[in-house]
């Protein structure tokens, strides 16, 4: 009998996060900051509330992260003309450049890990992760 997926993935996830932390520190971005930049690079303009929901963060928790990224010139916030209480959040060119530099450094480390798999297995593993990460898990009734 195989182990549960979470039991297999959790140690890998912890190791990947531990490997990312020095890279993020080198680039002066927190883990949450990198999550925000990734989300905005995929869809460059979101409201703060939509962004928080998309990344699974509490709305009030990410305000400090957004403040820091804005101070660094990595994102900009503008008022929604239709709702003065809402703010749009958009990644800047500098934010996109920094996010891509971080991603490149992270993926260089990941490549060292992936070389432990034969090329065909590596490609299949990455395809499987793509499919599974985009799949909603149905809860038993």
N, CA, C and O atoms as CSV, one atom per row, in Angstrom:
chain,resi,resn,atom,element,x,y,z
A,1,UNK,N,N,0.845,-1.177,0.000
A,1,UNK,CA,C,0.000,0.000,0.000
A,1,UNK,C,C,0.892,1.243,0.000
A,1,UNK,O,O,1.864,1.317,0.753
A,2,UNK,N,N,0.557,2.212,-0.845
A,2,UNK,CA,C,1.362,3.434,-0.929
A,2,UNK,C,C,1.007,4.405,0.191
A,2,UNK,O,O,-0.057,4.308,0.803
A,3,UNK,N,N,1.908,5.333,0.446
A,3,UNK,CA,C,1.637,6.383,1.429
A,3,UNK,C,C,0.666,7.400,0.838
A,3,UNK,O,O,0.516,7.492,-0.380
A,4,UNK,N,N,0.007,8.163,1.712
A,4,UNK,CA,C,-0.884,9.231,1.259
A,4,UNK,C,C,-0.075,10.273,0.502
A,4,UNK,O,O,1.106,10.471,0.784
A,5,UNK,N,N,-0.707,10.940,-0.458
A,5,UNK,CA,C,-0.016,11.959,-1.241
A,5,UNK,C,C,0.547,13.073,-0.355
A,5,UNK,O,O,1.684,13.502,-0.547
A,6,UNK,N,N,-0.238,13.538,0.607
A,6,UNK,CA,C,0.243,14.609,1.480
A,6,UNK,C,C,1.478,14.167,2.258
A,6,UNK,O,O,2.396,14.960,2.470
A,7,UNK,N,N,1.505,12.904,2.686
A,7,UNK,CA,C,2.661,12.388,3.425
A,7,UNK,C,C,3.899,12.321,2.533
A,7,UNK,O,O,5.023,12.452,3.017
A,8,UNK,N,N,3.694,12.118,1.233
A,8,UNK,CA,C,4.832,12.089,0.310
A,8,UNK,C,C,5.267,13.493,-0.086
A,8,UNK,O,O,6.460,13.755,-0.238
A,9,UNK,N,N,4.308,14.395,-0.253
A,9,UNK,CA,C,4.615,15.737,-0.746
A,9,UNK,C,C,5.132,16.660,0.355
A,9,UNK,O,O,5.992,17.501,0.093
A,10,UNK,N,N,4.630,16.521,1.571
A,10,UNK,CA,C,4.991,17.454,2.649
A,10,UNK,C,C,6.503,17.576,2.878
A,10,UNK,O,O,6.996,18.700,2.972
A,11,UNK,N,N,7.264,16.475,2.972
A,11,UNK,CA,C,8.709,16.633,3.170
A,11,UNK,C,C,9.387,17.334,1.987
A,11,UNK,O,O,10.315,18.120,2.177
A,12,UNK,N,N,8.927,17.050,0.784
A,12,UNK,CA,C,9.473,17.707,-0.401
A,12,UNK,C,C,9.151,19.201,-0.360
A,12,UNK,O,O,10.009,20.036,-0.645
A,13,UNK,N,N,7.920,19.526,-0.005
A,13,UNK,CA,C,7.516,20.933,0.078
A,13,UNK,C,C,8.361,21.684,1.108
A,13,UNK,O,O,8.821,22.795,0.842
A,14,UNK,N,N,8.565,21.085,2.276
A,14,UNK,CA,C,9.394,21.730,3.309
A,14,UNK,C,C,10.823,21.952,2.803
A,14,UNK,O,O,11.409,23.008,3.042
A,15,UNK,N,N,11.374,20.973,2.115
A,15,UNK,CA,C,12.737,21.094,1.588
A,15,UNK,C,C,12.813,22.173,0.509
A,15,UNK,O,O,13.787,22.925,0.452
A,16,UNK,N,N,11.794,22.255,-0.347
A,16,UNK,CA,C,11.784,23.272,-1.398
A,16,UNK,C,C,11.670,24.675,-0.804
A,16,UNK,O,O,12.351,25.598,-1.253
A,17,UNK,N,N,10.816,24.835,0.197
A,17,UNK,CA,C,10.679,26.134,0.859
A,17,UNK,C,C,11.985,26.525,1.534
A,17,UNK,O,O,12.410,27.677,1.441
A,18,UNK,N,N,12.620,25.585,2.208
A,18,UNK,CA,C,13.908,25.862,2.861
A,18,UNK,C,C,14.961,26.277,1.838
A,18,UNK,O,O,15.803,27.126,2.127
A,19,UNK,N,N,14.920,25.686,0.647
A,19,UNK,CA,C,15.881,26.039,-0.400
A,19,UNK,C,C,15.562,27.415,-1.007
A,19,UNK,O,O,16.461,28.110,-1.480
A,20,UNK,N,N,14.290,27.799,-0.992
A,20,UNK,CA,C,13.892,29.089,-1.561
A,20,UNK,C,C,14.225,30.263,-0.640
A,20,UNK,O,O,14.520,31.357,-1.121
A,21,UNK,N,N,14.182,30.051,0.664
A,21,UNK,CA,C,14.348,31.161,1.602
A,21,UNK,C,C,15.642,31.964,1.395
A,21,UNK,O,O,15.583,33.193,1.386
A,22,UNK,N,N,16.808,31.321,1.228
A,22,UNK,CA,C,18.017,32.119,0.993
A,22,UNK,C,C,17.966,32.909,-0.326
A,22,UNK,O,O,18.495,34.018,-0.408
A,23,UNK,N,N,17.339,32.341,-1.336
A,23,UNK,CA,C,17.208,33.023,-2.621
A,23,UNK,C,C,16.341,34.266,-2.444
A,23,UNK,O,O,16.679,35.343,-2.935
A,24,UNK,N,N,15.226,34.108,-1.741
A,24,UNK,CA,C,14.338,35.237,-1.513
A,24,UNK,C,C,15.032,36.328,-0.698
A,24,UNK,O,O,14.891,37.517,-0.984
A,25,UNK,N,N,15.780,35.905,0.318
A,25,UNK,CA,C,16.509,36.869,1.144
A,25,UNK,C,C,17.519,37.640,0.297
A,25,UNK,O,O,17.650,38.857,0.427
A,26,UNK,N,N,18.223,36.925,-0.564
A,26,UNK,CA,C,19.218,37.555,-1.444
A,26,UNK,C,C,18.580,38.632,-2.326
A,26,UNK,O,O,19.202,39.652,-2.621
A,27,UNK,N,N,17.342,38.396,-2.739
A,27,UNK,CA,C,16.629,39.342,-3.601
A,27,UNK,C,C,15.806,40.358,-2.799
A,27,UNK,O,O,15.176,41.240,-3.383
A,28,UNK,N,N,15.808,40.237,-1.475
A,28,UNK,CA,C,15.093,41.193,-0.636
A,28,UNK,C,C,13.585,41.090,-0.709
A,28,UNK,O,O,12.883,42.095,-0.595
A,29,UNK,N,N,13.075,39.864,-0.901
A,29,UNK,CA,C,11.633,39.645,-1.006
A,29,UNK,C,C,11.244,38.515,-0.049
A,29,UNK,O,O,11.929,37.495,0.034
A,30,UNK,N,N,10.144,38.711,0.664
A,30,UNK,CA,C,9.644,37.660,1.558
A,30,UNK,C,C,8.926,36.585,0.751
A,30,UNK,O,O,8.640,36.770,-0.432
A,31,UNK,N,N,8.640,35.468,1.396
A,31,UNK,CA,C,7.897,34.400,0.724
A,31,UNK,C,C,6.527,34.918,0.267
A,31,UNK,O,O,6.108,34.661,-0.861
A,32,UNK,N,N,5.824,35.655,1.159
A,32,UNK,CA,C,4.518,36.212,0.780
A,32,UNK,C,C,4.674,37.235,-0.338
A,32,UNK,O,O,3.819,37.324,-1.220
A,33,UNK,N,N,5.753,38.005,-0.310
A,33,UNK,CA,C,6.003,38.965,-1.381
A,33,UNK,C,C,6.159,38.275,-2.722
A,33,UNK,O,O,5.649,38.744,-3.739
A,34,UNK,N,N,6.872,37.152,-2.715
A,34,UNK,CA,C,7.065,36.386,-3.945
A,34,UNK,C,C,5.742,35.790,-4.424
A,34,UNK,O,O,5.468,35.760,-5.624
A,35,UNK,N,N,4.932,35.323,-3.493
A,35,UNK,CA,C,3.606,34.789,-3.848
A,35,UNK,C,C,2.770,35.884,-4.519
A,35,UNK,O,O,2.110,35.635,-5.528
A,36,UNK,N,N,2.801,37.083,-3.961
A,36,UNK,CA,C,2.057,38.211,-4.532
A,36,UNK,C,C,2.577,38.539,-5.932
A,36,UNK,O,O,1.786,38.694,-6.862
A,37,UNK,N,N,3.892,38.645,-6.090
A,37,UNK,CA,C,4.462,38.967,-7.402
A,37,UNK,C,C,4.110,37.907,-8.440
A,37,UNK,O,O,3.815,38.236,-9.589
A,38,UNK,N,N,4.139,36.637,-8.040
A,38,UNK,CA,C,3.745,35.556,-8.954
A,38,UNK,C,C,2.297,35.716,-9.386
A,38,UNK,O,O,1.978,35.582,-10.568
A,39,UNK,N,N,1.417,36.003,-8.427
A,39,UNK,CA,C,-0.009,36.144,-8.738
A,39,UNK,C,C,-0.242,37.328,-9.673
A,39,UNK,O,O,-1.050,37.239,-10.598
A,40,UNK,N,N,0.455,38.427,-9.440
A,40,UNK,CA,C,0.258,39.621,-10.265
A,40,UNK,C,C,0.912,39.489,-11.637
A,40,UNK,O,O,0.451,40.101,-12.601
A,41,UNK,N,N,1.971,38.703,-11.736
A,41,UNK,CA,C,2.615,38.518,-13.035
A,41,UNK,C,C,1.718,37.700,-13.954
A,41,UNK,O,O,1.758,37.870,-15.173
A,42,UNK,N,N,0.912,36.815,-13.380
A,42,UNK,CA,C,-0.014,36.014,-14.177
A,42,UNK,C,C,-1.223,36.814,-14.616
A,42,UNK,O,O,-1.706,36.648,-15.736
A,43,UNK,N,N,-1.714,37.678,-13.749
A,43,UNK,CA,C,-2.848,38.543,-14.046
A,43,UNK,C,C,-2.502,39.890,-13.441
A,43,UNK,O,O,-2.731,40.105,-12.251
A,44,UNK,N,N,-1.957,40.802,-14.233
A,44,UNK,CA,C,-1.267,41.960,-13.691
A,44,UNK,C,C,-2.086,42.935,-12.843
A,44,UNK,O,O,-1.497,43.705,-12.084
A,45,UNK,N,N,-3.408,42.934,-12.940
A,45,UNK,CA,C,-4.183,43.871,-12.128
A,45,UNK,C,C,-5.297,43.122,-11.407
A,45,UNK,O,O,-6.097,42.420,-12.026
A,46,UNK,N,N,-5.332,43.284,-10.100
A,46,UNK,CA,C,-6.377,42.682,-9.268
A,46,UNK,C,C,-6.732,43.680,-8.185
A,46,UNK,O,O,-5.953,44.586,-7.890
A,47,UNK,N,N,-7.903,43.518,-7.593
A,47,UNK,CA,C,-8.174,44.292,-6.387
A,47,UNK,C,C,-7.430,43.619,-5.241
A,47,UNK,O,O,-7.087,42.439,-5.316
A,48,UNK,N,N,-7.183,44.386,-4.177
A,48,UNK,CA,C,-6.496,43.800,-3.019
A,48,UNK,C,C,-7.281,42.614,-2.479
A,48,UNK,O,O,-6.690,41.595,-2.122
A,49,UNK,N,N,-8.606,42.732,-2.414
A,49,UNK,CA,C,-9.435,41.648,-1.882
A,49,UNK,C,C,-9.361,40.411,-2.776
A,49,UNK,O,O,-9.238,39.293,-2.275
A,50,UNK,N,N,-9.434,40.601,-4.086
A,50,UNK,CA,C,-9.353,39.463,-5.022
A,50,UNK,C,C,-7.978,38.814,-4.955
A,50,UNK,O,O,-7.864,37.590,-5.023
A,51,UNK,N,N,-6.935,39.627,-4.822
A,51,UNK,CA,C,-5.581,39.105,-4.703
A,51,UNK,C,C,-5.457,38.248,-3.448
A,51,UNK,O,O,-4.937,37.133,-3.502
A,52,UNK,N,N,-5.933,38.765,-2.323
A,52,UNK,CA,C,-5.856,38.020,-1.058
A,52,UNK,C,C,-6.572,36.676,-1.186
A,52,UNK,O,O,-6.052,35.646,-0.758
A,53,UNK,N,N,-7.754,36.694,-1.769
A,53,UNK,CA,C,-8.511,35.440,-1.941
A,53,UNK,C,C,-7.754,34.478,-2.856
A,53,UNK,O,O,-7.672,33.285,-2.566
A,54,UNK,N,N,-7.204,34.986,-3.951
A,54,UNK,CA,C,-6.507,34.147,-4.921
A,54,UNK,C,C,-5.301,33.447,-4.303
A,54,UNK,O,O,-5.054,32.276,-4.591
A,55,UNK,N,N,-4.542,34.151,-3.453
A,55,UNK,CA,C,-3.341,33.557,-2.869
A,55,UNK,C,C,-3.614,32.877,-1.525
A,55,UNK,O,O,-2.703,32.316,-0.916
A,56,UNK,N,N,-4.867,32.927,-1.061
A,56,UNK,CA,C,-5.219,32.251,0.182
A,56,UNK,C,C,-4.702,32.964,1.416
A,56,UNK,O,O,-4.336,32.328,2.405
A,57,UNK,N,N,-4.672,34.296,1.355
A,57,UNK,CA,C,-4.201,35.080,2.495
A,57,UNK,C,C,-5.342,35.921,3.048
A,57,UNK,O,O,-6.271,36.285,2.327
A,58,UNK,N,N,-5.259,36.217,4.316
A,58,UNK,CA,C,-6.210,37.125,4.932
A,58,UNK,C,C,-5.989,38.529,4.364
A,58,UNK,O,O,-4.849,38.969,4.213
A,59,UNK,N,N,-7.090,39.233,4.047
A,59,UNK,CA,C,-6.971,40.572,3.453
A,59,UNK,C,C,-6.121,41.508,4.303
A,59,UNK,O,O,-5.289,42.249,3.780
A,60,UNK,N,N,-6.332,41.472,5.605
A,60,UNK,CA,C,-5.596,42.394,6.476
A,60,UNK,C,C,-4.127,41.987,6.596
A,60,UNK,O,O,-3.267,42.840,6.813
A,61,UNK,N,N,-3.835,40.706,6.459
A,61,UNK,CA,C,-2.457,40.220,6.589
A,61,UNK,C,C,-1.549,40.691,5.450
A,61,UNK,O,O,-0.368,40.960,5.671
A,62,UNK,N,N,-2.094,40.792,4.239
A,62,UNK,CA,C,-1.218,41.133,3.112
A,62,UNK,C,C,-0.988,42.637,2.952
A,62,UNK,O,O,-0.171,43.039,2.124
A,63,UNK,N,N,-1.675,43.463,3.707
A,63,UNK,CA,C,-1.495,44.914,3.580
A,63,UNK,C,C,-0.028,45.285,3.797
A,63,UNK,O,O,0.536,46.045,3.011
A,64,UNK,N,N,0.590,44.763,4.843
A,64,UNK,CA,C,2.003,45.045,5.111
A,64,UNK,C,C,2.908,44.549,3.997
A,64,UNK,O,O,3.890,45.206,3.651
A,65,UNK,N,N,2.582,43.388,3.432
A,65,UNK,CA,C,3.359,42.842,2.309
A,65,UNK,C,C,3.232,43.776,1.106
A,65,UNK,O,O,4.224,44.094,0.451
A,66,UNK,N,N,2.003,44.213,0.822
A,66,UNK,CA,C,1.778,45.122,-0.304
A,66,UNK,C,C,2.484,46.459,-0.081
A,66,UNK,O,O,3.065,47.026,-1.006
A,67,UNK,N,N,2.427,46.954,1.155
A,67,UNK,CA,C,3.123,48.206,1.476
A,67,UNK,C,C,4.612,48.088,1.164
A,67,UNK,O,O,5.191,48.968,0.528
A,68,UNK,N,N,5.229,46.996,1.614
A,68,UNK,CA,C,6.661,46.792,1.387
A,68,UNK,C,C,7.002,46.679,-0.086
A,68,UNK,O,O,7.984,47.263,-0.545
A,69,UNK,N,N,6.195,45.930,-0.832
A,69,UNK,CA,C,6.446,45.771,-2.272
A,69,UNK,C,C,6.255,47.098,-3.006
A,69,UNK,O,O,6.983,47.405,-3.951
A,70,UNK,N,N,5.276,47.875,-2.567
A,70,UNK,CA,C,5.052,49.184,-3.184
A,70,UNK,C,C,6.219,50.124,-2.867
A,70,UNK,O,O,6.682,50.852,-3.745
A,71,UNK,N,N,6.694,50.113,-1.621
A,71,UNK,CA,C,7.846,50.945,-1.235
A,71,UNK,C,C,9.077,50.610,-2.072
A,71,UNK,O,O,9.887,51.488,-2.372
A,72,UNK,N,N,9.217,49.335,-2.449
A,72,UNK,CA,C,10.360,48.882,-3.266
A,72,UNK,C,C,10.159,49.167,-4.754
A,72,UNK,O,O,11.071,48.959,-5.553
A,73,UNK,N,N,8.965,49.646,-5.129
A,73,UNK,CA,C,8.676,49.911,-6.538
A,73,UNK,C,C,8.332,48.670,-7.325
A,73,UNK,O,O,8.430,48.667,-8.552
A,74,UNK,N,N,7.918,47.584,-6.624
A,74,UNK,CA,C,7.629,46.322,-7.294
A,74,UNK,C,C,6.158,46.183,-7.687
A,74,UNK,O,O,5.805,45.364,-8.535
A,75,UNK,N,N,5.314,46.989,-7.062
A,75,UNK,CA,C,3.904,47.030,-7.441
A,75,UNK,C,C,3.392,48.433,-7.193
A,75,UNK,O,O,4.013,49.240,-6.500
A,76,UNK,N,N,2.234,48.696,-7.785
A,76,UNK,CA,C,1.578,49.974,-7.529
A,76,UNK,C,C,0.107,49.727,-7.260
A,76,UNK,O,O,-0.505,48.810,-7.808
A,77,UNK,N,N,-0.447,50.577,-6.394
A,77,UNK,CA,C,-1.868,50.486,-6.062
A,77,UNK,C,C,-2.555,51.782,-6.474
A,77,UNK,O,O,-2.037,52.878,-6.261
A,78,UNK,N,N,-3.723,51.627,-7.062
A,78,UNK,CA,C,-4.518,52.782,-7.461
A,78,UNK,C,C,-5.947,52.578,-6.983
A,78,UNK,O,O,-6.407,51.448,-6.819
A,79,UNK,N,N,-6.633,53.682,-6.764
A,79,UNK,CA,C,-8.032,53.605,-6.327
A,79,UNK,C,C,-8.907,53.157,-7.482
A,79,UNK,O,O,-8.701,53.546,-8.632
A,80,UNK,N,N,-9.879,52.339,-7.154
A,80,UNK,CA,C,-10.877,51.918,-8.126
A,80,UNK,C,C,-11.845,53.084,-8.303
A,80,UNK,O,O,-12.502,53.478,-7.340
A,81,UNK,N,N,-11.950,53.645,-9.504
A,81,UNK,CA,C,-12.842,54.798,-9.690
A,81,UNK,C,C,-14.308,54.466,-9.407
A,81,UNK,O,O,-15.097,55.357,-9.091
A,82,UNK,N,N,-14.672,53.195,-9.518
A,82,UNK,CA,C,-16.057,52.784,-9.276
A,82,UNK,C,C,-16.338,52.527,-7.796
A,82,UNK,O,O,-17.498,52.493,-7.385
A,83,UNK,N,N,-15.289,52.348,-6.993
A,83,UNK,CA,C,-15.463,52.051,-5.564
A,83,UNK,C,C,-14.267,52.631,-4.818
A,83,UNK,O,O,-13.188,52.040,-4.819
A,84,UNK,N,N,-14.453,53.773,-4.188
A,84,UNK,CA,C,-13.343,54.470,-3.539
A,84,UNK,C,C,-12.686,53.657,-2.426
A,84,UNK,O,O,-11.546,53.929,-2.052
A,85,UNK,N,N,-13.401,52.657,-1.891
A,85,UNK,CA,C,-12.821,51.822,-0.831
A,85,UNK,C,C,-11.875,50.764,-1.380
A,85,UNK,O,O,-11.009,50.266,-0.661
A,86,UNK,N,N,-12.040,50.424,-2.646
A,86,UNK,CA,C,-11.236,49.349,-3.249
A,86,UNK,C,C,-9.995,49.924,-3.921
A,86,UNK,O,O,-9.987,51.059,-4.399
A,87,UNK,N,N,-8.948,49.102,-3.940
A,87,UNK,CA,C,-7.703,49.484,-4.617
A,87,UNK,C,C,-7.312,48.389,-5.594
A,87,UNK,O,O,-7.417,47.196,-5.306
A,88,UNK,N,N,-6.861,48.831,-6.757
A,88,UNK,CA,C,-6.300,47.910,-7.725
A,88,UNK,C,C,-4.815,47.743,-7.417
A,88,UNK,O,O,-4.152,48.689,-6.991
A,89,UNK,N,N,-4.302,46.542,-7.635
A,89,UNK,CA,C,-2.892,46.245,-7.417
A,89,UNK,C,C,-2.331,45.743,-8.744
A,89,UNK,O,O,-2.907,44.856,-9.373
A,90,UNK,N,N,-1.200,46.317,-9.166
A,90,UNK,CA,C,-0.574,45.915,-10.425
A,90,UNK,C,C,0.931,45.793,-10.228
A,90,UNK,O,O,1.540,46.576,-9.500
A,91,UNK,N,N,1.510,44.819,-10.874
A,91,UNK,CA,C,2.961,44.633,-10.826
A,91,UNK,C,C,3.618,45.685,-11.733
A,91,UNK,O,O,3.081,46.021,-12.789
A,92,UNK,N,N,4.753,46.190,-11.323
A,92,UNK,CA,C,5.521,47.133,-12.148
A,92,UNK,C,C,6.537,46.356,-12.986
A,92,UNK,O,O,6.735,45.159,-12.781
A,93,UNK,N,N,7.168,47.035,-13.914
A,93,UNK,CA,C,8.221,46.376,-14.700
A,93,UNK,C,C,9.359,45.917,-13.790
A,93,UNK,O,O,9.916,44.838,-13.992
A,94,UNK,N,N,9.706,46.732,-12.789
A,94,UNK,CA,C,10.752,46.325,-11.842
A,94,UNK,C,C,10.298,45.094,-11.051
A,94,UNK,O,O,11.095,44.193,-10.792
A,95,UNK,N,N,9.021,45.057,-10.671
A,95,UNK,CA,C,8.483,43.894,-9.970
A,95,UNK,C,C,8.554,42.647,-10.822
A,95,UNK,O,O,8.905,41.569,-10.342
A,96,UNK,N,N,8.220,42.801,-12.086
A,96,UNK,CA,C,8.278,41.659,-13.021
A,96,UNK,C,C,9.728,41.200,-13.201
A,96,UNK,O,O,10.000,39.999,-13.235
A,97,UNK,N,N,10.657,42.151,-13.316
A,97,UNK,CA,C,12.069,41.802,-13.474
A,97,UNK,C,C,12.575,41.066,-12.237
A,97,UNK,O,O,13.252,40.045,-12.357
A,98,UNK,N,N,12.253,41.572,-11.059
A,98,UNK,CA,C,12.717,40.943,-9.810
A,98,UNK,C,C,12.088,39.561,-9.651
A,98,UNK,O,O,12.780,38.611,-9.284
A,99,UNK,N,N,10.808,39.437,-9.916
A,99,UNK,CA,C,10.126,38.141,-9.796
A,99,UNK,C,C,10.767,37.113,-10.715
A,99,UNK,O,O,10.984,35.971,-10.312
A,100,UNK,N,N,11.071,37.510,-11.948
A,100,UNK,CA,C,11.675,36.571,-12.905
A,100,UNK,C,C,13.096,36.199,-12.506
A,100,UNK,O,O,13.520,35.065,-12.726
A,101,UNK,N,N,13.833,37.133,-11.924
A,101,UNK,CA,C,15.190,36.819,-11.445
A,101,UNK,C,C,15.121,35.824,-10.293
A,101,UNK,O,O,15.904,34.876,-10.239
A,102,UNK,N,N,14.191,36.039,-9.381
A,102,UNK,CA,C,14.005,35.106,-8.256
A,102,UNK,C,C,13.622,33.733,-8.787
A,102,UNK,O,O,14.198,32.721,-8.387
A,103,UNK,N,N,12.648,33.703,-9.690
A,103,UNK,CA,C,12.174,32.434,-10.244
A,103,UNK,C,C,13.301,31.687,-10.940
A,103,UNK,O,O,13.407,30.467,-10.814
A,104,UNK,N,N,14.131,32.397,-11.662
A,104,UNK,CA,C,15.259,31.777,-12.350
A,104,UNK,C,C,16.218,31.134,-11.346
A,104,UNK,O,O,16.668,30.006,-11.548
A,105,UNK,N,N,16.529,31.852,-10.267
A,105,UNK,CA,C,17.427,31.310,-9.245
A,105,UNK,C,C,16.802,30.106,-8.536
A,105,UNK,O,O,17.486,29.120,-8.263
A,106,UNK,N,N,15.512,30.189,-8.241
A,106,UNK,CA,C,14.823,29.068,-7.589
A,106,UNK,C,C,14.822,27.851,-8.505
A,106,UNK,O,O,15.100,26.737,-8.061
A,107,UNK,N,N,14.514,28.058,-9.773
A,107,UNK,CA,C,14.431,26.923,-10.693
A,107,UNK,C,C,15.801,26.310,-10.964
A,107,UNK,O,O,15.888,25.126,-11.289
A,108,UNK,N,N,16.857,27.081,-10.840
A,108,UNK,CA,C,18.203,26.514,-10.976
A,108,UNK,C,C,18.439,25.501,-9.849
A,108,UNK,O,O,19.006,24.433,-10.079
A,109,UNK,N,N,18.011,25.835,-8.658
A,109,UNK,CA,C,18.120,24.896,-7.527
A,109,UNK,C,C,17.228,23.679,-7.759
A,109,UNK,O,O,17.639,22.548,-7.502
A,110,UNK,N,N,16.012,23.908,-8.243
A,110,UNK,CA,C,15.092,22.803,-8.508
A,110,UNK,C,C,15.644,21.852,-9.560
A,110,UNK,O,O,15.450,20.640,-9.467
A,111,UNK,N,N,16.324,22.390,-10.551
A,111,UNK,CA,C,16.904,21.547,-11.602
A,111,UNK,C,C,17.898,20.548,-11.017
A,111,UNK,O,O,17.975,19.405,-11.467
A,112,UNK,N,N,18.661,20.985,-10.011
A,112,UNK,CA,C,19.604,20.051,-9.368
A,112,UNK,C,C,18.844,18.895,-8.721
A,112,UNK,O,O,19.303,17.753,-8.755
A,113,UNK,N,N,17.697,19.184,-8.140
A,113,UNK,CA,C,16.876,18.130,-7.540
A,113,UNK,C,C,16.286,17.236,-8.641
A,113,UNK,O,O,16.316,16.010,-8.538
A,114,UNK,N,N,15.758,17.858,-9.679
A,114,UNK,CA,C,15.106,17.090,-10.745
A,114,UNK,C,C,16.060,16.181,-11.501
A,114,UNK,O,O,15.625,15.192,-12.089
A,115,UNK,N,N,17.355,16.494,-11.500
A,115,UNK,CA,C,18.315,15.626,-12.206
A,115,UNK,C,C,18.435,14.259,-11.550
A,115,UNK,O,O,19.030,13.349,-12.127
A,116,UNK,N,N,17.885,14.102,-10.364
A,116,UNK,CA,C,17.875,12.784,-9.713
A,116,UNK,C,C,16.907,11.823,-10.415
A,116,UNK,O,O,16.948,10.613,-10.196
A,117,UNK,N,N,16.042,12.385,-11.257
A,117,UNK,CA,C,15.100,11.566,-12.031
A,117,UNK,C,C,15.590,11.435,-13.470
A,117,UNK,O,O,16.170,12.372,-14.018
A,118,UNK,N,N,15.357,10.274,-14.083
A,118,UNK,CA,C,15.648,10.171,-15.519
A,118,UNK,C,C,14.807,11.205,-16.274
A,118,UNK,O,O,13.724,11.572,-15.819
A,119,UNK,N,N,15.297,11.672,-17.421
A,119,UNK,CA,C,14.650,12.754,-18.172
A,119,UNK,C,C,13.161,12.493,-18.418
A,119,UNK,O,O,12.342,13.395,-18.244
A,120,UNK,N,N,12.803,11.271,-18.819
A,120,UNK,CA,C,11.399,10.954,-19.109
A,120,UNK,C,C,10.553,11.056,-17.834
A,120,UNK,O,O,9.434,11.568,-17.862
A,121,UNK,N,N,11.098,10.565,-16.722
A,121,UNK,CA,C,10.378,10.633,-15.457
A,121,UNK,C,C,10.219,12.089,-15.008
A,121,UNK,O,O,9.174,12.477,-14.485
A,122,UNK,N,N,11.259,12.880,-15.219
A,122,UNK,CA,C,11.227,14.292,-14.851
A,122,UNK,C,C,10.109,15.006,-15.601
A,122,UNK,O,O,9.321,15.737,-15.002
A,123,UNK,N,N,10.042,14.791,-16.916
A,123,UNK,CA,C,9.009,15.426,-17.733
A,123,UNK,C,C,7.614,14.953,-17.318
A,123,UNK,O,O,6.684,15.756,-17.244
A,124,UNK,N,N,7.466,13.654,-17.049
A,124,UNK,CA,C,6.177,13.114,-16.612
A,124,UNK,C,C,5.794,13.670,-15.238
A,124,UNK,O,O,4.627,13.989,-15.007
A,125,UNK,N,N,6.755,13.790,-14.333
A,125,UNK,CA,C,6.512,14.331,-12.997
A,125,UNK,C,C,6.017,15.774,-13.090
A,125,UNK,O,O,5.052,16.144,-12.421
A,126,UNK,N,N,6.671,16.580,-13.910
A,126,UNK,CA,C,6.269,17.984,-14.054
A,126,UNK,C,C,4.888,18.099,-14.695
A,126,UNK,O,O,4.090,18.945,-14.291
A,127,UNK,N,N,4.600,17.264,-15.685
A,127,UNK,CA,C,3.265,17.274,-16.301
A,127,UNK,C,C,2.210,16.871,-15.274
A,127,UNK,O,O,1.150,17.492,-15.190
A,128,UNK,N,N,2.502,15.829,-14.492
A,128,UNK,CA,C,1.553,15.362,-13.475
A,128,UNK,C,C,1.300,16.451,-12.421
A,128,UNK,O,O,0.157,16.664,-12.014
A,129,UNK,N,N,2.352,17.133,-11.982
A,129,UNK,CA,C,2.173,18.224,-11.019
A,129,UNK,C,C,1.308,19.333,-11.597
A,129,UNK,O,O,0.462,19.887,-10.896
A,130,UNK,N,N,1.509,19.662,-12.870
A,130,UNK,CA,C,0.686,20.682,-13.532
A,130,UNK,C,C,-0.789,20.308,-13.482
A,130,UNK,O,O,-1.638,21.123,-13.123
A,131,UNK,N,N,-1.080,19.064,-13.847
A,131,UNK,CA,C,-2.470,18.601,-13.873
A,131,UNK,C,C,-3.054,18.573,-12.462
A,131,UNK,O,O,-4.143,19.097,-12.229
A,132,UNK,N,N,-2.334,17.966,-11.524
A,132,UNK,CA,C,-2.867,17.816,-10.175
A,132,UNK,C,C,-3.009,19.146,-9.451
A,132,UNK,O,O,-3.949,19.328,-8.678
A,133,UNK,N,N,-2.089,20.083,-9.690
A,133,UNK,CA,C,-2.183,21.368,-8.999
A,133,UNK,C,C,-3.341,22.209,-9.522
A,133,UNK,O,O,-3.772,23.142,-8.845
A,134,UNK,N,N,-3.849,21.904,-10.703
A,134,UNK,CA,C,-4.979,22.639,-11.272
A,134,UNK,C,C,-6.302,21.903,-11.066
A,134,UNK,O,O,-7.338,22.333,-11.574
A,135,UNK,N,N,-6.270,20.800,-10.328
A,135,UNK,CA,C,-7.464,19.977,-10.143
A,135,UNK,C,C,-8.064,20.226,-8.779
A,135,UNK,O,O,-7.364,20.217,-7.766
A,136,UNK,N,N,-9.355,20.448,-8.760
A,136,UNK,CA,C,-10.055,20.607,-7.494
A,136,UNK,C,C,-10.374,19.211,-6.949
A,136,UNK,O,O,-10.864,18.345,-7.674
A,137,UNK,N,N,-10.093,19.015,-5.687
A,137,UNK,CA,C,-10.328,17.710,-5.070
A,137,UNK,C,C,-11.756,17.662,-4.538
A,137,UNK,O,O,-12.166,18.501,-3.736
A,138,UNK,N,N,-12.494,16.673,-4.998
A,138,UNK,CA,C,-13.859,16.505,-4.512
A,138,UNK,C,C,-13.837,15.908,-3.119
A,138,UNK,O,O,-13.128,14.936,-2.859
A,139,UNK,N,N,-14.614,16.493,-2.230
A,139,UNK,CA,C,-14.711,15.995,-0.866
A,139,UNK,C,C,-15.758,14.876,-0.823
A,139,UNK,O,O,-16.802,14.979,-1.468
A,140,UNK,N,N,-15.480,13.798,-0.057
A,140,UNK,CA,C,-16.487,12.742,0.072
A,140,UNK,C,C,-17.729,13.286,0.781
A,140,UNK,O,O,-17.648,14.179,1.624
A,141,UNK,N,N,-18.850,12.732,0.418
A,141,UNK,CA,C,-20.113,13.191,1.026
A,141,UNK,C,C,-20.459,12.396,2.239
A,141,UNK,O,O,-21.485,12.648,2.871
